[in-house]
């Protein structure tokens, strides 16, 4: 609203200034040309020109005052936005940690227990976890006050989480077994699901530097290395699952690690 109003005032300001300059030019031209007017006619004409000049000048000054008020309101709004973003951003690391924990748990549901690396302290995942309710308000506030690039990345985390949560079948119990190089449809569905949750984890992890103030923006994409770190954090040894590695590499080469909202996925 302020931006549109500012454009309107700038346009009117230009019109007023143009009329002011045009009137001065006309007055100058009139002085150079002898119209053989009588004294009374000259005084009347000159008086009209002076009144017009004062009127246009007054309008231009009024527009300047209006413009200054709009700029002041815009500055106050920008200051409020920065303060609100700083407050929401301070809570963002905790929110991202919650998203990573949930994504990690839901990823591990499709793996048979007991095949993690020696020394892993992660408990076996047994129950599907939805997005925590406390996550949404903080993400919404950061998205509201951030720059467009950050808004897109944080919104993408929410979109992916909601899509993969909605796609999950409650009756599906297929788990991925080690050293399997081929699989039927249920196995491929399970792999697709774990890759989806690994993508959610990777997107959330990529936002930590922004949340901590280390960087001013979030990376625009994730790559295969980010997905591999997601599995490593979940104590999943990818080399034990050759079919999963094969599909991961194929998706990475095809640029399909994230859902594309402009296409059917």
Secondary structure as the mmCIF struct_conf table of DSSP 4:
data_model
#
loop_
_struct_conf.conf_type_id
_struct_conf.id
_struct_conf.beg_label_comp_id
_struct_conf.beg_label_asym_id
_struct_conf.beg_label_seq_id
_struct_conf.end_label_comp_id
_struct_conf.end_label_asym_id
_struct_conf.end_label_seq_id
HELX_RH_AL_P HELX_RH_AL_P1 UNK A 2 UNK A 32
BEND BEND1 UNK A 33 UNK A 33
HELX_RH_AL_P HELX_RH_AL_P2 UNK A 39 UNK A 108
TURN_TY1_P TURN_TY1_P1 UNK A 109 UNK A 110
STRN STRN1 UNK A 111 UNK A 111
TURN_TY1_P TURN_TY1_P2 UNK A 113 UNK A 114
BEND BEND2 UNK A 116 UNK A 116
HELX_LH_PP_P HELX_LH_PP_P1 UNK A 117 UNK A 117
TURN_TY1_P TURN_TY1_P3 UNK A 118 UNK A 119
HELX_LH_PP_P HELX_LH_PP_P2 UNK A 122 UNK A 125
BEND BEND3 UNK A 127 UNK A 127
HELX_RH_AL_P HELX_RH_AL_P3 UNK A 133 UNK A 145
BEND BEND4 UNK A 146 UNK A 146
HELX_RH_AL_P HELX_RH_AL_P4 UNK A 148 UNK A 167
TURN_TY1_P TURN_TY1_P4 UNK A 170 UNK A 171
STRN STRN2 UNK A 176 UNK A 176
HELX_LH_PP_P HELX_LH_PP_P3 UNK A 177 UNK A 177
TURN_TY1_P TURN_TY1_P5 UNK A 178 UNK A 179
HELX_RH_AL_P HELX_RH_AL_P5 UNK A 185 UNK A 206
TURN_TY1_P TURN_TY1_P6 UNK A 207 UNK A 207
HELX_RH_AL_P HELX_RH_AL_P6 UNK A 208 UNK A 211
TURN_TY1_P TURN_TY1_P7 UNK A 212 UNK A 213
BEND BEND5 UNK A 214 UNK A 217
BEND BEND6 UNK A 220 UNK A 220
HELX_RH_AL_P HELX_RH_AL_P7 UNK A 224 UNK A 233
TURN_TY1_P TURN_TY1_P8 UNK A 234 UNK A 235
HELX_RH_3T_P HELX_RH_3T_P1 UNK A 238 UNK A 240
HELX_RH_AL_P HELX_RH_AL_P8 UNK A 242 UNK A 253
TURN_TY1_P TURN_TY1_P9 UNK A 254 UNK A 255
BEND BEND7 UNK A 257 UNK A 258
TURN_TY1_P TURN_TY1_P10 UNK A 261 UNK A 262
BEND BEND8 UNK A 263 UNK A 263
#
